[in-house]
Amino acid sequence: MKKIVLFLCFTTWVIGQNTAKEEAVINTLLDNWHKAAATAQFDAYFNALSDESIFIGTDATENWDKKAFITFAKPYFDKGKAWHFTPLERHIFFSKDGKTAWFDELLNTQMKICRGSGVLIQENKTWKIKHYVLSMTIPNDNVDDVIKIKAPIEDALIEEYKK
């Protein structure tokens, strides 16, 4: 019985060590990804994305696969600076098999605080961003004011999506 308990304790410890290691790897990947945008390192930025990745931006029309996102972003990178997001807080979670991770983060940006969230997968033992969503945060007390600003633009979009 003692051997079984020791084995279970050891296994739990090993899994915990591996999760902590992978969490550090993902934190580094995401930090470097944000730094690559701030310093216009095009290849470093887009190599962090899976070939089948999706990037969803803050505008309702910004839902891009990797190719479309590259087309959108390249002019910004060509100017020497894309965008600058500095993580304020991040939470990372793992699937039971350890091959999928998801996260949420608060970011200091030129738009003030934004929230990023995403999914990462392991491809050939390397973590890749598969899906990323960037959202602006709106204080609850200001939602009505923001709706008034958005309404003329988004009412037209809603009508287009209904068609």
C-alpha positions as CSV (number, residue, x, y, z in Angstrom):
1,M,0.0,0.0,0.0
2,K,2.8,2.4,0.8
3,K,4.4,1.7,-2.6
4,I,1.1,2.7,-4.3
5,V,0.8,5.9,-2.3
6,L,4.4,6.8,-3.0
7,F,3.9,6.1,-6.7
8,L,0.8,8.3,-6.8
9,C,2.6,11.1,-5.0
10,F,5.6,10.8,-7.3
11,T,3.4,10.8,-10.4
12,T,1.4,13.8,-9.2
13,W,4.7,15.6,-8.5
14,V,6.1,14.8,-12.0
15,I,2.9,16.0,-13.7
16,G,3.0,19.2,-11.6
17,Q,6.6,19.8,-12.6
18,N,5.8,19.3,-16.3
19,T,2.8,21.6,-16.2
20,A,5.0,24.3,-14.5
21,K,7.7,23.9,-17.2
22,E,5.1,24.1,-20.0
23,E,3.4,27.1,-18.4
24,A,6.8,28.9,-18.4
25,V,7.4,27.9,-22.1
26,I,3.9,29.3,-23.0
27,N,4.5,32.5,-21.0
28,T,7.8,33.1,-22.8
29,L,6.1,32.4,-26.2
30,L,3.3,34.8,-25.5
31,D,5.6,37.5,-24.1
32,N,8.0,37.2,-27.1
33,W,5.0,37.2,-29.5
34,H,3.8,40.6,-28.0
35,K,7.4,41.9,-28.1
36,A,7.7,40.8,-31.8
37,A,4.8,43.0,-32.7
38,A,6.1,46.0,-30.7
39,T,9.5,45.7,-32.5
40,A,8.1,44.8,-35.9
41,Q,9.7,41.3,-36.0
42,F,7.4,40.0,-38.7
43,D,8.8,36.4,-38.9
44,A,9.0,35.9,-35.2
45,Y,5.4,37.2,-34.8
46,F,3.8,35.0,-37.5
47,N,5.9,31.9,-36.8
48,A,4.3,31.8,-33.4
49,L,0.9,31.2,-35.1
50,S,-0.2,27.8,-36.3
51,D,-0.7,27.6,-40.1
52,E,-4.5,27.2,-39.4
53,S,-4.7,29.9,-36.8
54,I,-7.4,32.4,-36.4
55,F,-7.0,36.0,-35.0
56,I,-10.1,37.9,-33.9
57,G,-9.6,41.6,-33.4
58,T,-11.6,44.3,-31.6
59,D,-13.6,45.3,-34.6
60,A,-16.6,43.2,-35.5
61,T,-15.1,42.7,-39.0
62,E,-11.8,41.4,-37.8
63,N,-11.9,37.6,-38.0
64,W,-8.9,36.4,-39.9
65,D,-7.2,33.2,-40.8
66,K,-3.4,33.4,-40.8
67,K,-3.1,34.4,-44.4
68,A,-5.7,37.2,-44.1
69,F,-4.1,38.4,-40.9
70,I,-0.7,38.6,-42.5
71,T,-2.2,40.7,-45.3
72,F,-3.8,43.0,-42.8
73,A,-0.8,43.3,-40.5
74,K,2.2,43.4,-42.9
75,P,1.9,47.2,-43.7
76,Y,2.2,47.9,-39.9
77,F,5.2,45.7,-39.6
78,D,6.8,47.3,-42.7
79,K,6.5,50.7,-41.0
80,G,8.7,49.4,-38.1
81,K,6.1,49.0,-35.4
82,A,2.9,47.1,-35.3
83,W,1.2,47.3,-31.9
84,H,2.5,47.2,-28.3
85,F,0.8,45.0,-25.8
86,T,2.3,44.5,-22.4
87,P,0.8,41.7,-20.2
88,L,-0.5,42.8,-16.9
89,E,-1.9,39.4,-15.8
90,R,-2.2,36.0,-17.5
91,H,-3.8,32.6,-16.6
92,I,-2.9,29.4,-18.4
93,F,-4.8,26.1,-18.4
94,F,-4.0,22.7,-19.9
95,S,-6.0,19.8,-21.2
96,K,-5.6,16.4,-19.4
97,D,-3.3,15.1,-22.1
98,G,-1.1,18.3,-21.9
99,K,-1.2,18.9,-25.7
100,T,-3.7,21.8,-25.7
101,A,-3.6,24.9,-23.6
102,W,-5.8,27.9,-23.3
103,F,-5.2,31.3,-21.6
104,D,-6.6,34.7,-20.9
105,E,-4.6,37.8,-20.3
106,L,-5.1,41.5,-19.4
107,L,-2.9,43.7,-21.6
108,N,-1.8,47.3,-21.4
109,T,-2.2,48.7,-24.9
110,Q,-2.6,51.9,-26.8
111,M,-6.4,51.2,-26.4
112,K,-5.8,51.0,-22.6
113,I,-6.7,47.7,-21.0
114,C,-7.6,44.9,-23.4
115,R,-8.3,41.3,-22.8
116,G,-6.6,38.6,-24.9
117,S,-7.6,35.0,-24.9
118,G,-6.5,32.1,-26.9
119,V,-5.8,28.4,-27.5
120,L,-2.4,26.9,-28.1
121,I,-1.6,23.4,-29.5
122,Q,1.6,21.4,-29.6
123,E,2.9,21.0,-33.2
124,N,6.0,18.8,-33.4
125,K,6.6,19.4,-29.7
126,T,6.4,23.2,-30.1
127,W,3.6,25.3,-28.8
128,K,1.7,27.3,-31.5
129,I,-1.1,29.8,-31.1
130,K,-4.1,28.3,-32.8
131,H,-6.8,30.9,-31.9
132,Y,-6.5,34.4,-30.4
133,V,-9.2,36.9,-29.5
134,L,-8.4,40.5,-28.6
135,S,-11.2,42.4,-26.8
136,M,-11.4,45.9,-25.5
137,T,-12.7,46.2,-21.9
138,I,-15.5,48.6,-21.1
139,P,-16.3,49.6,-17.6
140,N,-19.9,48.6,-16.8
141,D,-20.9,52.2,-15.9
142,N,-19.9,53.3,-19.5
143,V,-21.5,50.6,-21.6
144,D,-24.5,52.8,-22.5
145,D,-22.1,55.6,-23.8
146,V,-20.1,53.0,-25.8
147,I,-23.3,51.6,-27.3
148,K,-24.3,55.1,-28.6
149,I,-20.9,55.4,-30.3
150,K,-21.1,51.9,-31.8
151,A,-24.7,51.8,-32.9
152,P,-24.6,53.7,-36.2
153,I,-21.7,51.5,-37.5
154,E,-22.8,48.2,-36.0
155,D,-26.5,48.5,-36.8
156,A,-25.5,48.6,-40.5
157,L,-23.3,45.5,-39.9
158,I,-26.1,43.7,-38.2
159,E,-28.3,44.3,-41.2
160,E,-25.6,43.0,-43.5
161,Y,-25.2,39.8,-41.4
162,K,-29.0,39.2,-41.5
163,K,-29.0,39.1,-45.3
